[in-house]
Amino acid sequence: LLAQAIKETSASAGLLKKGEKEQQEATEHIDEVQNEIDRLNEQASEEILKAEQKYNKLHQPFFQKRSELIAKIPDFGVTTFVDHPQVSALFGEEDEEALHYLTRVKVTEFEDIKSDFYFDEHPYFENKILSKEFHLNESGDPSSKSTEIKWKSGKELMKRSSQMQNKASKKRQHEEPEGFFTWFTDHSDAGADDLGEVIKHDSWPNPLQCYLDPDTDDEEGKGEDDDEEEEGLEAIDE
């Protein structure tokens, strides 16, 4: 009996070692396959970046032509912003007045994203161009930097906006900055920037749609909500 028990124990130990060996080999093979997947992902990212850079260059003449045509329409730039449903709340009356002097918006997108705003001569600040740039820092986190606005005497819109905000509510913590020009000094959360996202995804790719039909997203959302309500009523009736 003892010999049989020893034999069975040895067999079990052998099976266990065999199972552990198979698991170890499987783990090593998974690691090898994953390395190949990672290599392909890295290669794909490089090729996608090259393709984006190629087509960004091909886009430039058309962007330039579009800017020339937009310049012929008074208040085109300010309209695309102040009527946009996602960012209209950011603009006070004086922000809007200053933005009437906006003549051109340009977005350069490679590894970093830079937005340039061109202005005619006006009574608010000295700069002809205001810029804000988003990029990834050394740790891989999004960060931003921007032009320092050189305000003319008594015309600092950010200060007025801040005073109005403090009077309206002193208990609010960090929120989206109140005022378009405050956006240039707010670098607290570059990864959650509503205005930057609107510029990147809406007003730059298709400014004409923002100008002609700024509430398209709201109308689509409203339609979807109506459909959901109708479906809910039908379910209740059943």
C-alpha positions in Angstrom: 0.0 0.0 0.0 2.8 2.4 0.9 4.5 1.7 -2.4 1.3 2.3 -4.3 0.7 5.6 -2.4 4.3 6.7 -3.2 3.8 5.8 -6.9 0.5 7.7 -7.1 2.0 10.7 -5.3 4.9 10.7 -7.8 2.5 10.5 -10.7 0.5 13.4 -9.4 3.7 15.4 -8.9 4.7 14.6 -12.4 1.4 15.7 -13.8 1.6 18.9 -11.7 5.0 19.7 -13.0 3.9 19.0 -16.5 0.9 21.3 -16.0 3.1 24.1 -14.6 5.5 23.7 -17.5 2.7 23.9 -20.0 1.3 27.0 -18.3 4.8 28.6 -18.3 5.3 27.8 -21.9 1.8 29.2 -22.8 2.6 32.4 -20.8 5.9 32.9 -22.7 4.1 32.3 -26.0 1.4 34.8 -25.1 4.1 37.4 -24.3 5.7 36.8 -27.7 2.4 37.2 -29.4 1.6 40.3 -27.4 5.0 41.8 -28.4 4.1 41.3 -32.0 0.7 43.0 -31.5 2.4 45.9 -29.8 4.9 46.1 -32.6 2.1 46.3 -35.2 0.3 48.9 -33.1 3.4 51.0 -32.9 4.0 50.6 -36.7 0.3 51.5 -37.3 0.6 54.7 -35.2 3.7 55.7 -37.1 2.0 55.1 -40.5 -1.1 56.9 -39.4 0.9 59.9 -38.2 2.7 60.0 -41.6 -0.6 59.8 -43.4 -2.1 62.6 -41.3 1.0 64.8 -41.9 0.8 64.1 -45.6 -2.9 65.0 -45.9 -2.5 68.0 -43.6 0.0 69.4 -46.1 -2.5 68.6 -49.0 -5.2 70.4 -47.1 -3.2 73.7 -46.7 -4.0 75.3 -50.1 -7.7 74.6 -49.5 -7.6 76.0 -46.0 -5.9 79.1 -47.3 -8.6 79.5 -50.0 -11.3 79.0 -47.5 -9.8 81.7 -45.2 -9.7 84.1 -48.1 -13.4 83.5 -48.9 -14.4 83.7 -45.2 -12.8 87.1 -45.0 -15.4 88.4 -47.4 -18.2 87.6 -44.9 -18.6 90.1 -42.1 -18.6 88.6 -38.5 -18.2 85.1 -39.8 -15.7 84.1 -37.1 -17.6 85.6 -34.2 -20.9 84.0 -35.4 -19.4 80.5 -35.5 -18.4 80.8 -31.8 -21.2 82.8 -30.1 -23.9 80.8 -31.8 -22.4 77.4 -31.0 -24.5 75.5 -28.5 -21.6 74.0 -26.6 -19.6 77.2 -26.0 -22.0 80.1 -26.3 -22.2 80.4 -22.5 -18.5 81.3 -22.4 -19.0 84.6 -24.2 -20.0 87.8 -22.5 -21.1 90.9 -24.4 -17.7 92.5 -24.4 -16.1 89.2 -25.5 -18.4 89.2 -28.4 -17.7 92.8 -29.2 -13.9 92.1 -29.3 -14.5 89.0 -31.5 -16.1 91.1 -34.1 -12.5 92.0 -35.0 -11.6 88.4 -35.5 -10.7 87.9 -39.2 -9.2 84.4 -39.3 -8.8 81.2 -37.4 -6.0 78.7 -38.2 -5.4 75.3 -36.7 -2.1 73.5 -37.2 -2.3 69.8 -36.2 0.7 67.5 -36.2 2.0 66.0 -33.0 0.8 69.2 -31.2 -2.4 71.2 -31.9 -2.0 75.0 -32.2 -4.9 77.4 -32.7 -4.2 80.9 -34.1 -6.7 83.7 -34.0 -6.0 86.7 -36.2 -7.4 90.2 -35.4 -7.8 93.5 -37.1 -6.9 96.7 -35.3 -9.3 97.2 -32.4 -9.5 98.9 -29.0 -9.0 95.9 -26.7 -5.4 94.5 -27.0 -2.2 95.1 -28.9 -1.7 91.5 -30.3 -2.5 90.9 -33.9 -2.5 87.1 -33.3 -3.4 85.1 -30.2 -2.4 81.5 -30.1 -2.9 78.5 -27.8 -1.1 75.2 -28.2 -1.8 71.8 -26.7 0.8 69.0 -26.5 1.8 66.1 -24.4 4.4 66.7 -21.8 7.3 64.4 -20.8 5.0 62.3 -18.6 2.5 61.9 -21.4 -0.1 64.2 -19.8 -1.8 66.9 -21.9 -0.6 70.5 -21.2 -1.0 73.8 -22.9 0.7 77.2 -23.4 -0.6 80.4 -25.0 0.1 83.9 -26.0 0.2 86.6 -23.3 -2.5 89.1 -24.1 -1.3 92.7 -24.1 -4.3 94.5 -23.0 -4.8 98.2 -23.7 -5.4 100.5 -20.8 -8.7 99.8 -19.1 -9.7 97.1 -21.6 -8.8 93.9 -19.8 -11.9 91.7 -20.4 -10.7 88.8 -18.3 -10.6 91.0 -15.2 -14.1 92.2 -15.7 -15.3 88.7 -16.4 -13.7 87.4 -13.3 -15.3 90.2 -11.2 -18.7 89.4 -12.6 -18.2 85.7 -11.9 -17.2 86.3 -8.3 -20.3 88.4 -7.7 -22.5 85.8 -9.3 -21.2 82.9 -7.3 -18.3 82.6 -4.8 -18.9 79.0 -3.9 -18.2 77.4 -7.3 -15.0 75.6 -7.6 -13.0 75.0 -10.9 -15.3 75.2 -13.9 -14.8 76.0 -17.6 -13.3 79.5 -17.6 -15.9 82.3 -17.9 -15.0 84.4 -21.0 -13.3 83.6 -24.3 -10.1 85.4 -23.4 -9.8 83.7 -20.0 -9.3 80.5 -22.1 -5.9 81.8 -23.1 -4.7 81.9 -19.5 -6.4 78.8 -18.2 -4.0 75.8 -18.3 -5.3 73.9 -15.3 -6.9 71.0 -17.1 -5.7 70.8 -20.7 -7.2 67.3 -21.1 -10.8 68.6 -20.5 -11.1 71.7 -22.7 -14.6 72.3 -24.2 -13.6 75.3 -26.3 -10.5 73.6 -27.6 -12.5 70.5 -28.6 -15.1 72.6 -30.4 -12.4 74.4 -32.3 -10.7 71.1 -33.2 -13.7 69.1 -34.1 -16.3 71.7 -35.3 -15.3 75.2 -36.1 -12.1 74.3 -37.9 -13.0 71.2 -39.9 -16.3 72.8 -41.1 -16.8 76.4 -40.1 -19.5 76.9 -42.7 -21.8 74.4 -41.0 -21.2 76.2 -37.6 -22.0 79.5 -39.3 -25.2 78.4 -41.1 -26.6 75.7 -38.8 -24.9 75.9 -35.3 -27.7 74.0 -33.6 -27.5 70.9 -35.7 -26.2 68.7 -32.8 -29.0 70.0 -30.5 -31.7 69.2 -33.1 -30.4 65.7 -33.7 -30.2 65.1 -29.9 -33.8 66.5 -29.6 -35.0 64.1 -32.3 -33.4 61.2 -30.5 -34.9 62.2 -27.2 -38.4 62.4 -28.9 -38.0 58.9 -30.4 -37.0 57.5 -27.0 -40.0 59.1 -25.4 -42.4 57.7 -28.1 -40.9 54.3 -27.6 -41.4 54.6 -23.8 -45.0 55.5 -24.3 -45.6 52.6 -26.7 -44.1 50.2 -24.1 -46.4 51.6 -21.4 -49.5 51.2 -23.7 -48.5 47.6 -24.3 
